[in-house]
Amino acid sequence: MSIHTPPSTYILRDIVDVAVPESVAWWPQTIGWKILAFMILGGCLAWGYRRIKLWWQNRYRREALQALATLDLGLPRESATSLLTILKAVLVYLEPQNSALFGDALLQKLDSLLPSATLSSVKGDAEVKSDADFQYQGEIGKKWLAVSLSSQRSLTEPELVTLIAHTRKWLLLHRNAKLDNAKPISVTNKGAQ
């Protein structure tokens, strides 16, 4: 910004100089704009904090989804055992008391954490809507646990695919008691955040 100086030549010495107005400041002069700016800044910081906190609290979901993606359908027994390990680790993370669960109690706990209203209300994912009747306490779930315990039993590939697909949806949508107001990961981002 330049400062205005009156002309110094003798021809212009009797001319009265025009008053130059003060320069306009870029920072608002009234307190209202400052208050509004601080309120907007505070709101953005609070929103950012909540988003980062939710992202951090849902990291176990992303890690479980990554582990789920590494399962090999060609090895059904090993995949079934790995699937049990993944779900057990998630349950223990949610509540350490879940480490003692096995058998029907484990299957019941898995089903209890997935609200059916959430499963049927997801938009844009036809697979979730068509598979809303699946329950871990059903025939496939019980067979899955038996395969995890016995080397003589095995899951068929379609059963394993169904189990892995439902487990993926369970990881995306289950309720977490640690997060009072947490929302599940969006189905459209496939948990790859």
Secondary structure, 3 states (H helix, E strand, C coil): CCCCCCCCCHHHCCCCCCCCCCCCCCCCCCHHHHHHHHHHHHHHHHHHHHHHHHHHHCHHHHHHHHHHHCCCCCCHHHHHHHHHHHHHHHHHHHCHHHHHCCCHHHHHHHHHCCCHHHHHHCCCCHHHHHCCCCCCCCHHHHHHHHHHHCCCCCCCHHHHHHHHHHHHHHHHHCCCCCCCCCCCCCHHHCCCC
